[in-house]
Amino acid sequence: MPILIGLYIAHRWGLASLGAYTLAASYVAVGLMITDWGCTRWLPRELALVRLTPGAPPTAAATANALRLTITAAFLLVTCLLAVAHILPADATRFALELGLLCPITIYSMNGVSDRIVRREIGGIAIAVFIGLALFALLAFGGQSFVPGPDGIIVAYVIGRAAEAAVMMRGRGDLYPVAFRHFLPTAAALWPFSIQAILAVLYSRLSVFMIEHFRRQDLGLVGAASALQNVLLLFPVSITLLNYPAMTTAAARGDRPRLRTVVVASAAASVAALTLAAGALFIARNRVAALLHIPAQSIPLVVAFAAIAYITIASTLAGALLQAMHYEKVTARLSFLTIAFALFYQYILIRWWGLWGLVGALAAAEATSAAVFGVVAFRAIRGAANLHSAKMPFPTSSPSLKQPADTGSDVIMH
């Protein structure tokens, strides 16, 4: 939805407004990952164990609430300080504060989603999402006279998400409490779950921050190109997620031929889907440029920017393959390396060649990421095959981590 909001802002109010929104949305996206602190992956497992004992209080969830709300307060305070110091532009600051309200909303929305998944109430999730979207549409298109400009769309989206969270948490009052018991041990225990997500969102938003620093006047154009690229990336990411369970099963069994078949099929499907979508974008490029107020001379740049999605297929598949083989900690370490390369490429090439330097830097960073993750994934597969040929058990989990937040449950987090 934030992508569609950005495209609508570009169409309705131009690239200048899109630039401010893109910077704010990128900043808040990082904040959302930091405030989540890995709970998206950890909370469903914790609640599943707690719900096994009728009447048992979810004390670990209460500690997680305290942790995330504390981080949220710190994030909003930092946002205000950046605004006072004029580090964030005025328009971007206003959008960031409005979008920043999603941080506490998302905490309880995630609580409700996790518990409904555990209880297999998938229909309830769909109803909550539908109510949130319906309210957003009503406020966005009916409330422009009350809050004109992009602010009206953003506030409508935040209110819609708040309504979604309220419906998602209906009947789950035990997931609202806040407890500071085991606060620091819980933060330390969830660190491995959070770091990879934080690094991933920093990597994906790095180009926005670098362009804002070096060429602020081109931020709107980069925002439009990035939004179109993200639309294309939905195809390989979705296909990889659909095939992820098959990867995990084949990896656990040490079935190398099956694993290779799944990876090759995912890559082929991703390339095919991406080619169809990119072809449609190329055919309609002039119409899309007119709708988003992209100058005609910048169309080749936008097309080249979007085409980098092809390289991303390899890094996406390699990263998913490593996670399927339970190499999460290795993946986190590699993420530090790839973001360092991306920062180096963009710092050098943007200064030399401007926006075309950004395109080259993104392509080089994706190629480097694909090479690094691909080599490690290949060695992991080969090592797993050697273990099975020697009739040794294949490792099905990474080193365990004791969950300290709830002394009443013996939770081992992999």
Phi, psi and omega in degrees: 000317177304328178295314180295322177298318178298317179295322178293320178298319178298318181292319187274320187239000173096175186289333180296314177294323178297322179299315179295319179294319181298316178297315181294317181294323178293317179298315181290328177299319175296317179298321179295322178291322180292315182291332177293322175053041175081002184290338178302322180272329187272322190298316179303321180293319179295315180293325178299321179288321181294319183291349176293336179251103181304131178087353180288131181284140178280071185295326179294324177295323178296320177294320177297323176299314180298318180298311184291322178292325176296315178296322179298315179299318178295320180296315179294325177295316178298321178300316178296320179295321177296324178292316180297323180279002179060028174282322173265133176300158186300311181297316180296324179296316180297314178296322182294320179292322178293313179289335180297339177295343177293338183299304177292328179297316183294330179302309183280333173298318179293323176301313180295317179299314182300315182291324179291326176295317179299318181274003180060038177262063184293325178298323178296324177296315180298320179295317180298316179297318180298316179298318178298316179293320180296317179293320177300313181297318180297314181288323183294317185264345179254347184252013181295334179287338181270318178232087184287161177085185180301333180301324180297318179294317182293315180296321178298320179295317180296317179295320177298319178293325178295318177295320177300316180296320180297317179292321181297327183268004182300127180079014182233053182296338181285355178260004177271328187303157179238131180221135182262013178290132182059035184299304183292317176300324178294318178300318179292322182292327182274355182305314179298331179287330187269327191297320182293319179295320179296315179295323180296316181288327174297318179298316183288334183257000185301321182299324179296314181293323180291318178294322177298327181283316187267323186218069185301330182293342180258011185295323179296318179296317178294324177297318178294315179296319180294321179296317179294321177296320180295327175297317178294323182292343178301329183289303179296324180295315180296318180295320178297317179295322179296325182267359183298317177301321178294322176298315182298316180296314180295322179293319180296326180274351184069026182274087185297315178300317179296318179299316179297320180298317181295317181295315180296318179295320178296317179296316181295316179295322179295316180296317181296312181295318180294323179295318178296314181293317180294323177297318177296320178296320181294318180297322183262019188300320182291320178294317178297318179298321179293319180295324184262007179061038177273127179301147183301322182290346181263357182299314178303323179296316181295319179296316179296321178299314181293327183292343178298342178303333178298318181292328183296337179304315183295313181292325178296314180294318181296318178295318178295323180296318178295321178293323178298331179267011177064042175253045184299318182292322176297318179298320179296318178296319179295329179296323175301318182293314183292323179290329176294317176298316181299317179297318179296311181301313185290322180298321182281308190286327177295321179293329181278312190235015175065226184293324177292331173295324176296317179300314179297321181293319179295318178296318180294320180294318179294320178295319178296315179299317179297320180293314182295308181294324180296316179297316180295319179296319179297317179293325178294318179296316180295320178294321178295320179295322178294323178297318181287326178293333176271006180059042175255150182293135178283132181293122181258005177205155174278171179307135187284158181226120183291133177273113186270353193288333185228105183289348179276355180228137180265085187259125174252121183258124181264000000 
